[in-house]
């Protein structure tokens, strides 16, 4: 099978990669407090329900609470691996796909997303299957979900320095962002304090690399070892 690449761009955030867009670091303490308030529009079960329904009216603040607030949910496990993802990969590696295999991509993808609803690669694979089967309604729903996640990520920084780093709750999203922004990974990844630094391929841009704050991932690992 030909390599599936990220082709869905968030019209609200990704018209051009700019170092000057407005961004705001997530305040995890405030987010944790807000998503626990049952009578608030930021109450986490309500946000997740709206995400599941692909509610395109979510505000940027709500998107940020949805994405970063997931790091406080019981199912959050940034380094867990799904066996469904392995089964999905086997199907994706086939040279051609028929209707039955497109259905399997959707079913296995849904199983992956139960434990990690923000797994961008899986959503992208489902978009591939939905496009090939001309499922316009399903395709639009997945695009809306995809863009909700990307909007939250791009609102956090521009990645050019530690102070302006992108904030992620999964290290996989570092590489997803590189792909989406049109950059190529240069092959070197370094953990500096609570930041991941990914070096970009030489000659593509004046930017040598991008910084990602991975605090929730490291905090989760610390809890496991305790």
Protein Blocks (a to p, Z undefined) as FASTA:
>chain_A
ZZdddfbdcfklmmpccfkbccddddfklmmmmmmmmkbcklmklmmmmmmnopakbcfk
lmmmmmmmmmmpfklcfkbccfklmmmmmmmmpmbdcfklmmmmmmmmmmmmmmmmmlmk
lmmmmmmmmmmnopaklmmmmmmmmmmmmmmmmmnpnolamklcccdfbfklmmmmmmmn
opacehiacdehjaccddddehkambfbdcddfklmmmmmmmmmZZ
